[in-house]
């Protein structure tokens, strides 16, 4: 009964993530201070990654050590952190390849460049969402408050990604992209019900997501120059850090 309740709660998180993707454009009210929201969300994301996800890696490293019987060497101490680095590097490479390919194709055909750039962006985030959808169902959260914090952290992260994609791709994102990302979250959740990956693979996926999330926060969510709000960033960072520490 408890397992069924946990699965229902996890699926509720999935449905809320889908709602965020579908309705993100309706959250952009004229009176909403987007700079404040972007900076606040960046503060929450940074806190979640550093206060929760990074310490979690020590446990995940232990899972790999027990699974493969490592007793010394670099794999014994650094394997999971290499996966985090891989997630960050892959995210950065995809971003730079997108940027370079857009500049090359743009010189020949701007419309084709925009379409190719859009689908490249959406494909990467769809895979990203599938992994997160899988993790939400595969992880059995022990506390309801923890589920809430998970939803807040990744919900804000998704919302900022949606706004960024909407800014870069406009109508294409609203007509196609948000539906692809919503479907990808659901696909990941459903895959977790039919494909039971070994636990060491699950923690490895979580480590990869940690690296990709850090890349997204650093590159896209931390406002540049005069666009950001130090005050709202500090509010998001301090308030969420306190919550995550006590959780």
Residue, then its C-alpha position, 0 to 999 in steps of 0.5 A: x500500500x505504501x509503495x502504491x502511494x509513493x508511485x501515485x505521488x511520484x506520478x503526480x510530480x510527473x503530471x505537474x512537470x507536464x503542466x509546467x511545460x504546457x503552461x509555461x508561456x501563461x506564467x509570463x505575465x506583463x507585470x512579472x519581473x522575469x529578471x527576478x524570477x530567473x535569478x531566484x530560480x538560479x539561486x534555488x537550482x544552485x542550492x539544490x545542486x550543491x546542497x543535495x545533489x553533490x553530497x548525494x554523489x558520495x552515496x552513489x559512489x558507494x553504490x558503484x564501489x559495492x557493485x563492481x568490487x573496487x577496493x582502491x584506485x581512481x575508480x574507487x574514489x572518482x568514478x561517479x564524479x567523472x560521470x557528473x563531469x561527463x554530463x556537464x561536458x556533453x551539455x556544453x558540447x551540444x550547446x556549442x555545436x548547436x551554436x556553430x551549426x546555426x551560424x554555418x547554415x544561417x549564411x545559406x538559409x536562415x529559415x533552415x538554420x532556425x528549424x535545425x537549431x530548434x530540433x537540435x535543442x528540443x532533441x537534447x532536452x527531450x532526452x534530458x526529460x526522459x532521464x528525469x522522468x525515469x528517475x522520478x518514478x524509479x526513486x522512492x522518496x521517503x518523505x513527502x516534504x522531500x518530494x515537494x522540494x524535488x518538485x520545486x527545484x526541478x519545476x523552477x528549472x524546467x520553467x526557466x528552460x521553457x522561457x529560454x527555449x521560448x525566447x530563442x525559438x518563439x512560435x516553433x516552441x509553443x506549437x511543437x516544442x512544449x508538447x515534445x518535452x511534455x511527452x518526453x517526461x511521460x515517456x521516461x516515467x512509463x519506461x521506469x514501469x516496464x524497464x527496471x534498470x540496475x540501481x547502479x545505472x540509476x545513480x549513474x543517470x542521476x549523476x549525469x543529470x547533475x552535471x547537465x543541470x549544473x551546465x544549464x544553471x551556469x550557462x542559461x539561468x545565471x543572468x549575465x551583466x545587468x540582466x540579473x538581480x543579486x537580491x533575488x539570487x541571494x533570496x533564492x539561494x539562502x532560503x532554499x539552502x536552509x530548507x535543503x539542509x534541514x531536509 
